[in-house]
Amino acid sequence: MKIHVLPSGPIQTNGYLLTDPTLGEAVLVDAPGGIMTKIQPLLAKENCKLTELWLTHGHWDHMQDGAEVKKATGAVVRAHRADQALIETPEIMEGFMGQRMGLVGVKVDAWLEQGECFKALGREFEVRHVPGHCPGNILFYQPGGKAAFVGDALFNSGVGRWDLPGGSFELLERSIREQIYTLPDETIVFPGHGQRTTVGAEKETNPYVAATVS
């Protein structure tokens, strides 16, 4: 499985295109603005069809191109139901942001739950619910590749902001300890913004959430 890191949109949100040229299939994790122009040449080059779009959460910068991706590819959209309103009626976000952005909702085809496991690209993926930044933030963990796509829950030496509607630092802290820090230390963390890190590195050095309660 190849992992293409594609920062896109106004605030350079990471979209991740997972491809398997042998199978001829691809999955997109998050759909920031303008992502279609970046994934189309990669799909053509590797002769892959985009079959699924996974949204780590419903904030505008992660779903901005979702409707276009679905229309262009027919991809099955997966997300957590706690963010249904944000994903399918994103004008809600325009309301609390105080500006019109022309966001278009995308219909979710499959709602994912904590602990759910499913196959994609011939591999097993596990879903973990990590709220606190956003009610429906989830991560996608691929044990075989030792990779976790975590949305905006955890960053390299940082954590997601908790001051937006539905956010809570106490909940985010607990989610990180229980759902991310319990992954193997060597797991590569692919965040919604910035550079990758590892579970072990964040447990040792993250300035916001320590591995254990002091």
N, C-alpha and C positions, 0 to 999 in steps of 0.2 A: 504494500500500500504506500503510495506517495502522498505526502502532505504538502500542499502548496499554500503558503501564507500570503494572503492578499489584503493588505491594509487598504481600505476604501472609504469613501464618503467624506463629509465635512470635517469629522474629527478622527479620521483614520482608524476606523473600527476594523478589527481583524476578521476577515472572512477566511474560512479554511476549506479548500477544495481537496477532498480525499479521492484519489483515483486508483483504479486497478486496471491497467491496460490489458492485462491477461483476460480479465472478465469483461472488459469493455464497459465498465460501470463507474459511476462517480457519485459522491455525496457532497453536499455543500452544508457547512456549519455556519449559520448566520448569513444574512443578506444585507450588508450595508449598501448605501447608495453607490451606484455605478459598478457594482460587482459583476453584472452580466458582461460588460465589455472586457473584463479581465478573464472570466472563466471560459468564454466562447472559444478563444484561440487555443487554450489549453485542452479543452475537450476535443477539439478538432485534431490537434497534434497527437493526442494519445488515443484517438478513436474511441472515446468514451461517451456514454449517454448519461446525463444527470438524472438519476432516478429518485433521489430524496433530498429534501431541504429540512435541516434540523435547526430550530430556533432555540438558543440557550435561554432567552427571555424576551419579553415584549417591548423593551425600550426602543424608541424610534430608530436609533442608529444601528440597531441589529436586525430590524425588519423592513427597513426603508425600501429595499428592492425586492421584497418577498413576492409581491403580486406579479411583478415583471418576470421573475425567475419561474414562477409557477406557470404563467401564461406561455412563456417561451419553451419550456421543457416538459411540462406536465408532471413535474416532480411531486411526490407525496410529501406533504408538509407535516412535521411532527413538532409538538411543543407541550408545555405543561398547562393544564386548564386554569391554573390560578392567574395566568396572564392572558386569558381568552379575550377580555375586553380590550386590552392594549393592542393585541395583534389584529383582531378583526374589526375594531372601531378605533383606530389610532387618533382620531380627532380628539379623543380624551386627553392625549398627551399634548396636543396643540393648546388645549385649554389651560393646563397647569404650567405650560412653558410660556404662555402669553404671546404666541406668534403663530401665524399660519405657515405651514410647511408643505401643504399639498400632499400629505401622507395618504396612501391608499392601503386599506386593510387587505389581509390575505386570509383565505379560509383554511383552517387547520383540518387536516384529514384524520389525524390520529393523535389522541391525547396520551401522554406518557406519565407514568407514575414512579414514585420512589421504589428502587430495587428492581424495576422491570429490566429484563434482558431480551435482546432480540438480535437477529443476524442482519448484517449489511456488508456488502463487498466480500461475502464469504467469511466474515469474521464475527465474533461475538462482541457485543457492546452492552454495557450496563448503564442504566440511568440512575443518577443520584440527585435528589432534590436539595438545593442549597439556597434557600431564601435568606433575605436580610438586605440585599441590595435591591431586589425586586421580588415580589411574592412568588413568581413562577420560575425563578432562575434554576436551571438544572445543568448538570454536567454529563458528558458522554465519556465513559471510560472504556478503553480498548485494552484489555489485559495483555493480549499477545504482543501488542506494539508498545506496551507500557506508556500509554498516552492518555491524557485527560483534557478534554475541551471544556473549560469551566465558565465561559461567559465572563461576567464582571464580578464574580464572587471574590476571586483572588488574583492578584497581579504579582509581578516580579517586585518584591519588597513593598508591596502595598495590598490594599483591599478595595473593593468597590465602595462607592459613596453610599451612605445610608440616610441621607437627608431628603430624598425624594419620596413622594407618596408611596406608602407601602413598605418603606425602608425601616430597618431597626438594627443598630449596631449589636445589641445583645443577641439578636437572632442570627445575624451574620457571623458573629464570633462563634456561636455554638455550631452553626452549619459547617464552618470551615474546619473546626476541630473534629466534628463527628463524621463528616462526609468526604473531606479532602485529605486531612492529615491522617486518616486511617488507611489511605491508599499506600502501596509500597513506596518507600523513600525514593527509589530510582524513577518513579513515574514522572514523565515530562508533562509539565503543566502548560497548556496552550491557552493564554488568557484572551479576553475580548479586546484588550489594548496593550501595546507594548511588547516587550520581548518575552520569550519563553523562560521558564524556570523549572525547578523540580520540587517535588513534595518535601524531600529531605532538606533542601536549602531553605525553604520557607519555614519549616519547623524550627530550624536553627536560628534564623536571622530576621524573620518578618517582624517589623517594629510595631505592628498593630495587634497581631494575634499570636501569642506564644503557643507552643505545642501542648502545654499543660497549664492548668489554672494555678496561679501562685498563691 
